[in-house]
Amino acid sequence: MSVAEQELLEKWRELPLDKQQQVLEFIEFIHLKHSADKIPLGKRLRQIREKIVASGKPLLDEEEIAKELASRRGDNFSVGHFLI
C-alpha cells in the first residue's frame, strides 16, 4: 500500500460512519463516471433502486414522481398532466 493510500485510509477511518458512507458513495460515483466498462443505464438504475429499497426509504409512487418533477422544473402543471 502506498503512502497516499495509507493516509487516505487513516483519514477515512477517523470520520463518523455517515461521512465514511458519503466518501464511499462519492468514490463509486467517480469510478462509474470514469470506468471504461460503463454499466448500462438500466442496470445502474436498478442498482440505485436496490440501494433505496435496502435503506428502508419508501419509493415514490407515480403521483409523487409527478409532483417532484413539477417542483424541480418550476412547472405549474397539474399532477394529472404527468401521469400516464
PDB file with SEQRES, HELIX, SHEET and CRYST1 records, atoms N, CA, C and O in Angstrom:
SEQRES   1 A   84  MET SER VAL ALA GLU GLN GLU LEU LEU GLU LYS TRP ARG          
SEQRES   2 A   84  GLU LEU PRO LEU ASP LYS GLN GLN GLN VAL LEU GLU PHE          
SEQRES   3 A   84  ILE GLU PHE ILE HIS LEU LYS HIS SER ALA ASP LYS ILE          
SEQRES   4 A   84  PRO LEU GLY LYS ARG LEU ARG GLN ILE ARG GLU LYS ILE          
SEQRES   5 A   84  VAL ALA SER GLY LYS PRO LEU LEU ASP GLU GLU GLU ILE          
SEQRES   6 A   84  ALA LYS GLU LEU ALA SER ARG ARG GLY ASP ASN PHE SER          
SEQRES   7 A   84  VAL GLY HIS PHE LEU ILE                                      
HELIX    1 AA1 VAL A    3  GLU A   14  1                                  12    
HELIX    2 AA2 LEU A   17  HIS A   34  1                                  18    
HELIX    3 AA3 LEU A   41  SER A   55  1                                  15    
HELIX    4 AA4 GLU A   62  ARG A   73  1                                  12    
HELIX    5 AA5 VAL A   79  HIS A   81  5                                   3    
CRYST1    1.000    1.000    1.000  90.00  90.00  90.00 P 1           1          
ATOM      1  N   MET A   1       0.850  -1.173   0.000  1.00  0.00           N  
ATOM      2  CA  MET A   1       0.000   0.000   0.000  1.00  0.00           C  
ATOM      3  C   MET A   1       0.895   1.235   0.000  1.00  0.00           C  
ATOM      4  O   MET A   1       1.860   1.329   0.758  1.00  0.00           O  
ATOM      5  N   SER A   2       0.545   2.181  -0.874  1.00  0.00           N  
ATOM      6  CA  SER A   2       1.344   3.397  -0.974  1.00  0.00           C  
ATOM      7  C   SER A   2       1.086   4.317   0.221  1.00  0.00           C  
ATOM      8  O   SER A   2       0.142   4.120   0.987  1.00  0.00           O  
ATOM      9  N   VAL A   3       1.949   5.324   0.358  1.00  0.00           N  
ATOM     10  CA  VAL A   3       1.804   6.301   1.432  1.00  0.00           C  
ATOM     11  C   VAL A   3       0.483   7.052   1.277  1.00  0.00           C  
ATOM     12  O   VAL A   3      -0.217   7.292   2.261  1.00  0.00           O  
ATOM     13  N   ALA A   4       0.145   7.419   0.053  1.00  0.00           N  
ATOM     14  CA  ALA A   4      -1.105   8.140  -0.198  1.00  0.00           C  
ATOM     15  C   ALA A   4      -2.311   7.282   0.189  1.00  0.00           C  
ATOM     16  O   ALA A   4      -3.266   7.785   0.780  1.00  0.00           O  
ATOM     17  N   GLU A   5      -2.269   5.995  -0.141  1.00  0.00           N  
ATOM     18  CA  GLU A   5      -3.364   5.090   0.217  1.00  0.00           C  
ATOM     19  C   GLU A   5      -3.489   4.956   1.730  1.00  0.00           C  
ATOM     20  O   GLU A   5      -4.595   4.946   2.269  1.00  0.00           O  
ATOM     21  N   GLN A   6      -2.362   4.856   2.404  1.00  0.00           N  
ATOM     22  CA  GLN A   6      -2.374   4.740   3.861  1.00  0.00           C  
ATOM     23  C   GLN A   6      -2.948   6.006   4.502  1.00  0.00           C  
ATOM     24  O   GLN A   6      -3.747   5.938   5.436  1.00  0.00           O  
ATOM     25  N   GLU A   7      -2.528   7.156   3.983  1.00  0.00           N  
ATOM     26  CA  GLU A   7      -3.010   8.427   4.517  1.00  0.00           C  
ATOM     27  C   GLU A   7      -4.518   8.565   4.294  1.00  0.00           C  
ATOM     28  O   GLU A   7      -5.251   8.988   5.188  1.00  0.00           O  
ATOM     29  N   LEU A   8      -4.964   8.207   3.107  1.00  0.00           N  
ATOM     30  CA  LEU A   8      -6.390   8.264   2.794  1.00  0.00           C  
ATOM     31  C   LEU A   8      -7.189   7.355   3.725  1.00  0.00           C  
ATOM     32  O   LEU A   8      -8.225   7.762   4.251  1.00  0.00           O  
ATOM     33  N   LEU A   9      -6.721   6.143   3.930  1.00  0.00           N  
ATOM     34  CA  LEU A   9      -7.406   5.191   4.793  1.00  0.00           C  
ATOM     35  C   LEU A   9      -7.448   5.678   6.243  1.00  0.00           C  
ATOM     36  O   LEU A   9      -8.472   5.550   6.913  1.00  0.00           O  
ATOM     37  N   GLU A  10      -6.350   6.227   6.719  1.00  0.00           N  
ATOM     38  CA  GLU A  10      -6.312   6.744   8.088  1.00  0.00           C  
ATOM     39  C   GLU A  10      -7.319   7.875   8.286  1.00  0.00           C  
ATOM     40  O   GLU A  10      -8.038   7.906   9.285  1.00  0.00           O  
ATOM     41  N   LYS A  11      -7.365   8.805   7.324  1.00  0.00           N  
ATOM     42  CA  LYS A  11      -8.301   9.920   7.432  1.00  0.00           C  
ATOM     43  C   LYS A  11      -9.737   9.429   7.340  1.00  0.00           C  
ATOM     44  O   LYS A  11     -10.611   9.922   8.053  1.00  0.00           O  
ATOM     45  N   TRP A  12      -9.987   8.456   6.461  1.00  0.00           N  
ATOM     46  CA  TRP A  12     -11.330   7.901   6.307  1.00  0.00           C  
ATOM     47  C   TRP A  12     -11.787   7.231   7.605  1.00  0.00           C  
ATOM     48  O   TRP A  12     -12.941   7.384   8.006  1.00  0.00           O  
ATOM     49  N   ARG A  13     -10.905   6.503   8.254  1.00  0.00           N  
ATOM     50  CA  ARG A  13     -11.252   5.806   9.495  1.00  0.00           C  
ATOM     51  C   ARG A  13     -11.594   6.772  10.631  1.00  0.00           C  
ATOM     52  O   ARG A  13     -12.332   6.412  11.549  1.00  0.00           O  
ATOM     53  N   GLU A  14     -11.066   7.988  10.574  1.00  0.00           N  
ATOM     54  CA  GLU A  14     -11.341   8.985  11.610  1.00  0.00           C  
ATOM     55  C   GLU A  14     -12.712   9.643  11.447  1.00  0.00           C  
ATOM     56  O   GLU A  14     -13.201  10.299  12.366  1.00  0.00           O  
ATOM     57  N   LEU A  15     -13.320   9.470  10.294  1.00  0.00           N  
ATOM     58  CA  LEU A  15     -14.619  10.085  10.034  1.00  0.00           C  
ATOM     59  C   LEU A  15     -15.744   9.322  10.725  1.00  0.00           C  
ATOM     60  O   LEU A  15     -15.617   8.124  10.980  1.00  0.00           O  
ATOM     61  N   PRO A  16     -16.854  10.016  11.033  1.00  0.00           N  
ATOM     62  CA  PRO A  16     -18.036   9.313  11.548  1.00  0.00           C  
ATOM     63  C   PRO A  16     -18.571   8.374  10.448  1.00  0.00           C  
ATOM     64  O   PRO A  16     -18.290   8.573   9.266  1.00  0.00           O  
ATOM     65  N   LEU A  17     -19.333   7.367  10.845  1.00  0.00           N  
ATOM     66  CA  LEU A  17     -19.811   6.362   9.897  1.00  0.00           C  
ATOM     67  C   LEU A  17     -20.598   6.965   8.740  1.00  0.00           C  
ATOM     68  O   LEU A  17     -20.443   6.524   7.601  1.00  0.00           O  
ATOM     69  N   ASP A  18     -21.439   7.963   9.004  1.00  0.00           N  
ATOM     70  CA  ASP A  18     -22.226   8.543   7.920  1.00  0.00           C  
ATOM     71  C   ASP A  18     -21.327   9.246   6.904  1.00  0.00           C  
ATOM     72  O   ASP A  18     -21.617   9.236   5.708  1.00  0.00           O  
ATOM     73  N   LYS A  19     -20.251   9.849   7.370  1.00  0.00           N  
ATOM     74  CA  LYS A  19     -19.310  10.511   6.458  1.00  0.00           C  
ATOM     75  C   LYS A  19     -18.489   9.479   5.683  1.00  0.00           C  
ATOM     76  O   LYS A  19     -18.173   9.690   4.512  1.00  0.00           O  
ATOM     77  N   GLN A  20     -18.146   8.374   6.328  1.00  0.00           N  
ATOM     78  CA  GLN A  20     -17.453   7.286   5.631  1.00  0.00           C  
ATOM     79  C   GLN A  20     -18.319   6.787   4.472  1.00  0.00           C  
ATOM     80  O   GLN A  20     -17.816   6.534   3.377  1.00  0.00           O  
ATOM     81  N   GLN A  21     -19.626   6.649   4.723  1.00  0.00           N  
ATOM     82  CA  GLN A  21     -20.546   6.187   3.685  1.00  0.00           C  
ATOM     83  C   GLN A  21     -20.602   7.192   2.538  1.00  0.00           C  
ATOM     84  O   GLN A  21     -20.637   6.801   1.372  1.00  0.00           O  
ATOM     85  N   GLN A  22     -20.612   8.484   2.862  1.00  0.00           N  
ATOM     86  CA  GLN A  22     -20.618   9.513   1.817  1.00  0.00           C  
ATOM     87  C   GLN A  22     -19.364   9.429   0.956  1.00  0.00           C  
ATOM     88  O   GLN A  22     -19.431   9.587  -0.263  1.00  0.00           O  
ATOM     89  N   VAL A  23     -18.219   9.180   1.591  1.00  0.00           N  
ATOM     90  CA  VAL A  23     -16.963   9.057   0.847  1.00  0.00           C  
ATOM     91  C   VAL A  23     -17.039   7.855  -0.090  1.00  0.00           C  
ATOM     92  O   VAL A  23     -16.643   7.946  -1.251  1.00  0.00           O  
ATOM     93  N   LEU A  24     -17.544   6.733   0.409  1.00  0.00           N  
ATOM     94  CA  LEU A  24     -17.670   5.542  -0.428  1.00  0.00           C  
ATOM     95  C   LEU A  24     -18.595   5.788  -1.615  1.00  0.00           C  
ATOM     96  O   LEU A  24     -18.293   5.378  -2.736  1.00  0.00           O  
ATOM     97  N   GLU A  25     -19.718   6.455  -1.369  1.00  0.00           N  
ATOM     98  CA  GLU A  25     -20.651   6.743  -2.455  1.00  0.00           C  
ATOM     99  C   GLU A  25     -20.018   7.672  -3.482  1.00  0.00           C  
ATOM    100  O   GLU A  25     -20.237   7.509  -4.682  1.00  0.00           O  
ATOM    101  N   PHE A  26     -19.237   8.641  -3.022  1.00  0.00           N  
ATOM    102  CA  PHE A  26     -18.554   9.552  -3.939  1.00  0.00           C  
ATOM    103  C   PHE A  26     -17.537   8.798  -4.793  1.00  0.00           C  
ATOM    104  O   PHE A  26     -17.435   9.031  -5.998  1.00  0.00           O  
ATOM    105  N   ILE A  27     -16.796   7.906  -4.171  1.00  0.00           N  
ATOM    106  CA  ILE A  27     -15.809   7.112  -4.909  1.00  0.00           C  
ATOM    107  C   ILE A  27     -16.501   6.226  -5.936  1.00  0.00           C  
ATOM    108  O   ILE A  27     -16.021   6.093  -7.062  1.00  0.00           O  
ATOM    109  N   GLU A  28     -17.634   5.613  -5.556  1.00  0.00           N  
ATOM    110  CA  GLU A  28     -18.397   4.797  -6.501  1.00  0.00           C  
ATOM    111  C   GLU A  28     -18.854   5.648  -7.681  1.00  0.00           C  
ATOM    112  O   GLU A  28     -18.782   5.214  -8.831  1.00  0.00           O  
ATOM    113  N   PHE A  29     -19.325   6.863  -7.393  1.00  0.00           N  
ATOM    114  CA  PHE A  29     -19.765   7.767  -8.450  1.00  0.00           C  
ATOM    115  C   PHE A  29     -18.615   8.076  -9.419  1.00  0.00           C  
ATOM    116  O   PHE A  29     -18.776   7.980 -10.636  1.00  0.00           O  
ATOM    117  N   ILE A  30     -17.478   8.441  -8.876  1.00  0.00           N  
ATOM    118  CA  ILE A  30     -16.322   8.762  -9.728  1.00  0.00           C  
ATOM    119  C   ILE A  30     -15.903   7.534 -10.535  1.00  0.00           C  
ATOM    120  O   ILE A  30     -15.607   7.634 -11.726  1.00  0.00           O  
ATOM    121  N   HIS A  31     -15.880   6.400  -9.888  1.00  0.00           N  
ATOM    122  CA  HIS A  31     -15.489   5.163 -10.568  1.00  0.00           C  
ATOM    123  C   HIS A  31     -16.432   4.861 -11.732  1.00  0.00           C  
ATOM    124  O   HIS A  31     -15.977   4.543 -12.831  1.00  0.00           O  
ATOM    125  N   LEU A  32     -17.727   4.959 -11.500  1.00  0.00           N  
ATOM    126  CA  LEU A  32     -18.692   4.697 -12.562  1.00  0.00           C  
ATOM    127  C   LEU A  32     -18.563   5.702 -13.699  1.00  0.00           C  
ATOM    128  O   LEU A  32     -18.659   5.344 -14.873  1.00  0.00           O  
ATOM    129  N   LYS A  33     -18.345   6.952 -13.339  1.00  0.00           N  
ATOM    130  CA  LYS A  33     -18.259   8.016 -14.340  1.00  0.00           C  
ATOM    131  C   LYS A  33     -17.051   7.836 -15.252  1.00  0.00           C  
ATOM    132  O   LYS A  33     -17.113   8.161 -16.438  1.00  0.00           O  
ATOM    133  N   HIS A  34     -15.972   7.328 -14.715  1.00  0.00           N  
ATOM    134  CA  HIS A  34     -14.733   7.237 -15.483  1.00  0.00           C  
ATOM    135  C   HIS A  34     -14.346   5.804 -15.846  1.00  0.00           C  
ATOM    136  O   HIS A  34     -13.255   5.568 -16.364  1.00  0.00           O  
ATOM    137  N   SER A  35     -15.212   4.877 -15.583  1.00  0.00           N  
ATOM    138  CA  SER A  35     -14.927   3.484 -15.871  1.00  0.00           C  
ATOM    139  C   SER A  35     -14.981   3.222 -17.373  1.00  0.00           C  
ATOM    140  O   SER A  35     -15.872   3.711 -18.067  1.00  0.00           O  
ATOM    141  N   ALA A  36     -14.033   2.459 -17.856  1.00  0.00           N  
ATOM    142  CA  ALA A  36     -14.019   2.085 -19.269  1.00  0.00           C  
ATOM    143  C   ALA A  36     -15.168   1.128 -19.572  1.00  0.00           C  
ATOM    144  O   ALA A  36     -15.695   1.113 -20.684  1.00  0.00           O  
ATOM    145  N   ASP A  37     -15.548   0.342 -18.593  1.00  0.00           N  
ATOM    146  CA  ASP A  37     -16.634  -0.620 -18.757  1.00  0.00           C  
ATOM    147  C   ASP A  37     -17.881  -0.078 -18.080  1.00  0.00           C  
ATOM    148  O   ASP A  37     -18.326  -0.608 -17.062  1.00  0.00           O  
ATOM    149  N   LYS A  38     -18.438   0.977 -18.646  1.00  0.00           N  
ATOM    150  CA  LYS A  38     -19.613   1.598 -18.032  1.00  0.00           C  
ATOM    151  C   LYS A  38     -20.779   0.625 -17.995  1.00  0.00           C  
ATOM    152  O   LYS A  38     -21.024  -0.129 -18.936  1.00  0.00           O  
ATOM    153  N   ILE A  39     -21.476   0.667 -16.891  1.00  0.00           N  
ATOM    154  CA  ILE A  39     -22.652  -0.169 -16.713  1.00  0.00           C  
ATOM    155  C   ILE A  39     -23.797   0.468 -17.497  1.00  0.00           C  
ATOM    156  O   ILE A  39     -23.982   1.684 -17.438  1.00  0.00           O  
ATOM    157  N   PRO A  40     -24.563  -0.334 -18.226  1.00  0.00           N  
ATOM    158  CA  PRO A  40     -25.710   0.231 -18.956  1.00  0.00           C  
ATOM    159  C   PRO A  40     -26.658   0.957 -18.005  1.00  0.00           C  
ATOM    160  O   PRO A  40     -26.788   0.588 -16.838  1.00  0.00           O  
ATOM    161  N   LEU A  41     -27.315   1.993 -18.521  1.00  0.00           N  
ATOM    162  CA  LEU A  41     -28.173   2.839 -17.702  1.00  0.00           C  
ATOM    163  C   LEU A  41     -29.226   2.037 -16.948  1.00  0.00           C  
ATOM    164  O   LEU A  41     -29.439   2.270 -15.758  1.00  0.00           O  
ATOM    165  N   GLY A  42     -29.887   1.098 -17.620  1.00  0.00           N  
ATOM    166  CA  GLY A  42     -30.923   0.303 -16.964  1.00  0.00           C  
ATOM    167  C   GLY A  42     -30.397  -0.445 -15.757  1.00  0.00           C  
ATOM    168  O   GLY A  42     -31.057  -0.501 -14.719  1.00  0.00           O  
ATOM    169  N   LYS A  43     -29.224  -1.014 -15.886  1.00  0.00           N  
ATOM    170  CA  LYS A  43     -28.624  -1.750 -14.767  1.00  0.00           C  
ATOM    171  C   LYS A  43     -28.263  -0.796 -13.633  1.00  0.00           C  
ATOM    172  O   LYS A  43     -28.468  -1.111 -12.461  1.00  0.00           O  
ATOM    173  N   ARG A  44     -27.720   0.381 -13.987  1.00  0.00           N  
ATOM    174  CA  ARG A  44     -27.386   1.368 -12.953  1.00  0.00           C  
ATOM    175  C   ARG A  44     -28.630   1.814 -12.203  1.00  0.00           C  
ATOM    176  O   ARG A  44     -28.610   1.955 -10.980  1.00  0.00           O  
ATOM    177  N   LEU A  45     -29.724   2.037 -12.946  1.00  0.00           N  
ATOM    178  CA  LEU A  45     -30.966   2.455 -12.296  1.00  0.00           C  
ATOM    179  C   LEU A  45     -31.494   1.368 -11.364  1.00  0.00           C  
ATOM    180  O   LEU A  45     -31.985   1.669 -10.276  1.00  0.00           O  
ATOM    181  N   ARG A  46     -31.396   0.105 -11.784  1.00  0.00           N  
ATOM    182  CA  ARG A  46     -31.818  -0.993 -10.902  1.00  0.00           C  
ATOM    183  C   ARG A  46     -30.959  -1.035  -9.640  1.00  0.00           C  
ATOM    184  O   ARG A  46     -31.475  -1.274  -8.548  1.00  0.00           O  
ATOM    185  N   GLN A  47     -29.653  -0.805  -9.783  1.00  0.00           N  
ATOM    186  CA  GLN A  47     -28.764  -0.787  -8.620  1.00  0.00           C  
ATOM    187  C   GLN A  47     -29.140   0.340  -7.664  1.00  0.00           C  
ATOM    188  O   GLN A  47     -29.150   0.149  -6.448  1.00  0.00           O  
ATOM    189  N   ILE A  48     -29.449   1.518  -8.215  1.00  0.00           N  
ATOM    190  CA  ILE A  48     -29.860   2.650  -7.380  1.00  0.00           C  
ATOM    191  C   ILE A  48     -31.151   2.302  -6.648  1.00  0.00           C  
ATOM    192  O   ILE A  48     -31.283   2.562  -5.452  1.00  0.00           O  
ATOM    193  N   ARG A  49     -32.105   1.711  -7.373  1.00  0.00           N  
ATOM    194  CA  ARG A  49     -33.384   1.325  -6.760  1.00  0.00           C  
ATOM    195  C   ARG A  49     -33.155   0.324  -5.635  1.00  0.00           C  
ATOM    196  O   ARG A  49     -33.756   0.441  -4.567  1.00  0.00           O  
ATOM    197  N   GLU A  50     -32.283  -0.666  -5.870  1.00  0.00           N  
ATOM    198  CA  GLU A  50     -31.991  -1.672  -4.844  1.00  0.00           C  
ATOM    199  C   GLU A  50     -31.400  -1.026  -3.588  1.00  0.00           C  
ATOM    200  O   GLU A  50     -31.727  -1.431  -2.472  1.00  0.00           O  
ATOM    201  N   LYS A  51     -30.532  -0.023  -3.764  1.00  0.00           N  
ATOM    202  CA  LYS A  51     -29.943   0.673  -2.614  1.00  0.00           C  
ATOM    203  C   LYS A  51     -31.017   1.414  -1.822  1.00  0.00           C  
ATOM    204  O   LYS A  51     -31.011   1.411  -0.591  1.00  0.00           O  
ATOM    205  N   ILE A  52     -31.939   2.048  -2.548  1.00  0.00           N  
ATOM    206  CA  ILE A  52     -33.010   2.782  -1.871  1.00  0.00           C  
ATOM    207  C   ILE A  52     -33.890   1.812  -1.093  1.00  0.00           C  
ATOM    208  O   ILE A  52     -34.216   2.060   0.068  1.00  0.00           O  
ATOM    209  N   VAL A  53     -34.273   0.715  -1.725  1.00  0.00           N  
ATOM    210  CA  VAL A  53     -35.115  -0.283  -1.053  1.00  0.00           C  
ATOM    211  C   VAL A  53     -34.395  -0.841   0.170  1.00  0.00           C  
ATOM    212  O   VAL A  53     -34.996  -0.987   1.235  1.00  0.00           O  
ATOM    213  N   ALA A  54     -33.105  -1.151   0.018  1.00  0.00           N  
ATOM    214  CA  ALA A  54     -32.326  -1.708   1.131  1.00  0.00           C  
ATOM    215  C   ALA A  54     -32.203  -0.708   2.283  1.00  0.00           C  
ATOM    216  O   ALA A  54     -32.082  -1.104   3.442  1.00  0.00           O  
ATOM    217  N   SER A  55     -32.235   0.589   1.962  1.00  0.00           N  
ATOM    218  CA  SER A  55     -32.107   1.603   3.004  1.00  0.00           C  
ATOM    219  C   SER A  55     -33.388   1.743   3.827  1.00  0.00           C  
ATOM    220  O   SER A  55     -33.380   2.342   4.903  1.00  0.00           O  
ATOM    221  N   GLY A  56     -34.481   1.190   3.317  1.00  0.00           N  
ATOM    222  CA  GLY A  56     -35.754   1.285   4.026  1.00  0.00           C  
ATOM    223  C   GLY A  56     -36.578   2.502   3.643  1.00  0.00           C  
ATOM    224  O   GLY A  56     -37.696   2.675   4.128  1.00  0.00           O  
ATOM    225  N   LYS A  57     -36.035   3.345   2.776  1.00  0.00           N  
ATOM    226  CA  LYS A  57     -36.793   4.514   2.332  1.00  0.00           C  
ATOM    227  C   LYS A  57     -37.887   4.054   1.372  1.00  0.00           C  
ATOM    228  O   LYS A  57     -37.654   3.191   0.526  1.00  0.00           O  
ATOM    229  N   PRO A  58     -39.083   4.634   1.507  1.00  0.00           N  
ATOM    230  CA  PRO A  58     -40.155   4.229   0.586  1.00  0.00           C  
ATOM    231  C   PRO A  58     -39.908   4.802  -0.802  1.00  0.00           C  
ATOM    232  O   PRO A  58     -39.394   5.911  -0.943  1.00  0.00           O  
ATOM    233  N   LEU A  59     -40.274   4.043  -1.821  1.00  0.00           N  
ATOM    234  CA  LEU A  59     -40.165   4.516  -3.195  1.00  0.00           C  
ATOM    235  C   LEU A  59     -41.320   5.469  -3.487  1.00  0.00           C  
ATOM    236  O   LEU A  59     -42.394   5.349  -2.898  1.00  0.00           O  
ATOM    237  N   LEU A  60     -41.101   6.407  -4.389  1.00  0.00           N  
ATOM    238  CA  LEU A  60     -42.151   7.334  -4.781  1.00  0.00           C  
ATOM    239  C   LEU A  60     -43.155   6.628  -5.688  1.00  0.00           C  
ATOM    240  O   LEU A  60     -42.784   5.785  -6.504  1.00  0.00           O  
ATOM    241  N   ASP A  61     -44.439   6.983  -5.534  1.00  0.00           N  
ATOM    242  CA  ASP A  61     -45.434   6.461  -6.467  1.00  0.00           C  
ATOM    243  C   ASP A  61     -45.528   7.437  -7.645  1.00  0.00           C  
ATOM    244  O   ASP A  61     -44.841   8.459  -7.654  1.00  0.00           O  
ATOM    245  N   GLU A  62     -46.373   7.130  -8.637  1.00  0.00           N  
ATOM    246  CA  GLU A  62     -46.459   7.965  -9.838  1.00  0.00           C  
ATOM    247  C   GLU A  62     -46.822   9.414  -9.515  1.00  0.00           C  
ATOM    248  O   GLU A  62     -46.257  10.345 -10.090  1.00  0.00           O  
ATOM    249  N   GLU A  63     -47.754   9.596  -8.606  1.00  0.00           N  
ATOM    250  CA  GLU A  63     -48.186  10.954  -8.254  1.00  0.00           C  
ATOM    251  C   GLU A  63     -47.047  11.726  -7.587  1.00  0.00           C  
ATOM    252  O   GLU A  63     -46.840  12.904  -7.878  1.00  0.00           O  
ATOM    253  N   GLU A  64     -46.311  11.065  -6.694  1.00  0.00           N  
ATOM    254  CA  GLU A  64     -45.183  11.727  -6.017  1.00  0.00           C  
ATOM    255  C   GLU A  64     -44.074  12.073  -7.011  1.00  0.00           C  
ATOM    256  O   GLU A  64     -43.424  13.111  -6.881  1.00  0.00           O  
ATOM    257  N   ILE A  65     -43.858  11.209  -7.996  1.00  0.00           N  
ATOM    258  CA  ILE A  65     -42.857  11.484  -9.038  1.00  0.00           C  
ATOM    259  C   ILE A  65     -43.281  12.700  -9.845  1.00  0.00           C  
ATOM    260  O   ILE A  65     -42.470  13.583 -10.124  1.00  0.00           O  
ATOM    261  N   ALA A  66     -44.557  12.740 -10.222  1.00  0.00           N  
ATOM    262  CA  ALA A  66     -45.063  13.870 -10.997  1.00  0.00           C  
ATOM    263  C   ALA A  66     -44.916  15.177 -10.220  1.00  0.00           C  
ATOM    264  O   ALA A  66     -44.524  16.198 -10.784  1.00  0.00           O  
ATOM    265  N   LYS A  67     -45.229  15.142  -8.936  1.00  0.00           N  
ATOM    266  CA  LYS A  67     -45.080  16.342  -8.107  1.00  0.00           C  
ATOM    267  C   LYS A  67     -43.622  16.766  -8.016  1.00  0.00           C  
ATOM    268  O   LYS A  67     -43.312  17.955  -8.094  1.00  0.00           O  
ATOM    269  N   GLU A  68     -42.732  15.805  -7.854  1.00  0.00           N  
ATOM    270  CA  GLU A  68     -41.296  16.103  -7.770  1.00  0.00           C  
ATOM    271  C   GLU A  68     -40.802  16.724  -9.071  1.00  0.00           C  
ATOM    272  O   GLU A  68     -40.063  17.709  -9.053  1.00  0.00           O  
ATOM    273  N   LEU A  69     -41.212  16.144 -10.204  1.00  0.00           N  
ATOM    274  CA  LEU A  69     -40.812  16.692 -11.499  1.00  0.00           C  
ATOM    275  C   LEU A  69     -41.308  18.131 -11.659  1.00  0.00           C  
ATOM    276  O   LEU A  69     -40.556  19.018 -12.062  1.00  0.00           O  
ATOM    277  N   ALA A  70     -42.575  18.343 -11.337  1.00  0.00           N  
ATOM    278  CA  ALA A  70     -43.143  19.683 -11.464  1.00  0.00           C  
ATOM    279  C   ALA A  70     -42.413  20.671 -10.561  1.00  0.00           C  
ATOM    280  O   ALA A  70     -42.139  21.801 -10.964  1.00  0.00           O  
ATOM    281  N   SER A  71     -42.102  20.248  -9.352  1.00  0.00           N  
ATOM    282  CA  SER A  71     -41.412  21.111  -8.398  1.00  0.00           C  
ATOM    283  C   SER A  71     -40.018  21.478  -8.905  1.00  0.00           C  
ATOM    284  O   SER A  71     -39.615  22.639  -8.844  1.00  0.00           O  
ATOM    285  N   ARG A  72     -39.294  20.493  -9.399  1.00  0.00           N  
ATOM    286  CA  ARG A  72     -37.925  20.754  -9.869  1.00  0.00           C  
ATOM    287  C   ARG A  72     -37.902  21.600 -11.126  1.00  0.00           C  
ATOM    288  O   ARG A  72     -36.980  22.388 -11.339  1.00  0.00           O  
ATOM    289  N   ARG A  73     -38.915  21.435 -11.955  1.00  0.00           N  
ATOM    290  CA  ARG A  73     -38.980  22.204 -13.197  1.00  0.00           C  
ATOM    291  C   ARG A  73     -39.602  23.574 -13.004  1.00  0.00           C  
ATOM    292  O   ARG A  73     -39.517  24.432 -13.883  1.00  0.00           O  
ATOM    293  N   GLY A  74     -40.226  23.778 -11.855  1.00  0.00           N  
ATOM    294  CA  GLY A  74     -40.905  25.038 -11.608  1.00  0.00           C  
ATOM    295  C   GLY A  74     -42.203  25.141 -12.385  1.00  0.00           C  
ATOM    296  O   GLY A  74     -42.718  26.234 -12.619  1.00  0.00           O  
ATOM    297  N   ASP A  75     -42.730  23.978 -12.785  1.00  0.00           N  
ATOM    298  CA  ASP A  75     -43.964  23.940 -13.570  1.00  0.00           C  
ATOM    299  C   ASP A  75     -45.174  24.187 -12.695  1.00  0.00           C  
ATOM    300  O   ASP A  75     -45.184  23.883 -11.502  1.00  0.00           O  
ATOM    301  N   ASN A  76     -46.182  24.741 -13.314  1.00  0.00           N  
ATOM    302  CA  ASN A  76     -47.463  24.931 -12.649  1.00  0.00           C  
ATOM    303  C   ASN A  76     -48.501  23.957 -13.193  1.00  0.00           C  
ATOM    304  O   ASN A  76     -49.702  24.149 -13.000  1.00  0.00           O  
ATOM    305  N   PHE A  77     -48.033  22.909 -13.875  1.00  0.00           N  
ATOM    306  CA  PHE A  77     -48.953  21.920 -14.425  1.00  0.00           C  
ATOM    307  C   PHE A  77     -49.609  21.138 -13.309  1.00  0.00           C  
ATOM    308  O   PHE A  77     -49.054  20.988 -12.220  1.00  0.00           O  
ATOM    309  N   SER A  78     -50.793  20.642 -13.597  1.00  0.00           N  
ATOM    310  CA  SER A  78     -51.453  19.780 -12.612  1.00  0.00           C  
ATOM    311  C   SER A  78     -50.735  18.450 -12.573  1.00  0.00           C  
ATOM    312  O   SER A  78     -50.064  18.069 -13.532  1.00  0.00           O  
ATOM    313  N   VAL A  79     -50.875  17.749 -11.473  1.00  0.00           N  
ATOM    314  CA  VAL A  79     -50.226  16.462 -11.309  1.00  0.00           C  
ATOM    315  C   VAL A  79     -50.689  15.497 -12.383  1.00  0.00           C  
ATOM    316  O   VAL A  79     -49.885  14.718 -12.895  1.00  0.00           O  
ATOM    317  N   GLY A  80     -51.966  15.529 -12.736  1.00  0.00           N  
ATOM    318  CA  GLY A  80     -52.503  14.624 -13.748  1.00  0.00           C  
ATOM    319  C   GLY A  80     -51.832  14.791 -15.094  1.00  0.00           C  
ATOM    320  O   GLY A  80     -51.843  13.864 -15.905  1.00  0.00           O  
ATOM    321  N   HIS A  81     -51.249  15.950 -15.351  1.00  0.00           N  
ATOM    322  CA  HIS A  81     -50.561  16.208 -16.614  1.00  0.00           C  
ATOM    323  C   HIS A  81     -49.416  15.225 -16.854  1.00  0.00           C  
ATOM    324  O   HIS A  81     -49.132  14.881 -18.001  1.00  0.00           O  
ATOM    325  N   PHE A  82     -48.756  14.770 -15.787  1.00  0.00           N  
ATOM    326  CA  PHE A  82     -47.598  13.900 -15.913  1.00  0.00           C  
ATOM    327  C   PHE A  82     -47.951  12.428 -15.860  1.00  0.00           C  
ATOM    328  O   PHE A  82     -47.169  11.591 -16.310  1.00  0.00           O  
ATOM    329  N   LEU A  83     -49.100  12.097 -15.323  1.00  0.00           N  
ATOM    330  CA  LEU A  83     -49.454  10.693 -15.140  1.00  0.00           C  
ATOM    331  C   LEU A  83     -49.864  10.074 -16.467  1.00  0.00           C  
ATOM    332  O   LEU A  83     -50.523  10.697 -17.299  1.00  0.00           O  
ATOM    333  N   ILE A  84     -49.452   8.839 -16.630  1.00  0.00           N  
ATOM    334  CA  ILE A  84     -49.777   8.107 -17.867  1.00  0.00           C  
ATOM    335  C   ILE A  84     -50.802   7.045 -17.554  1.00  0.00           C  
ATOM    336  O   ILE A  84     -51.221   6.309 -18.447  1.00  0.00           O  
TER     337      ILE A  84                                                      
END                                                                             
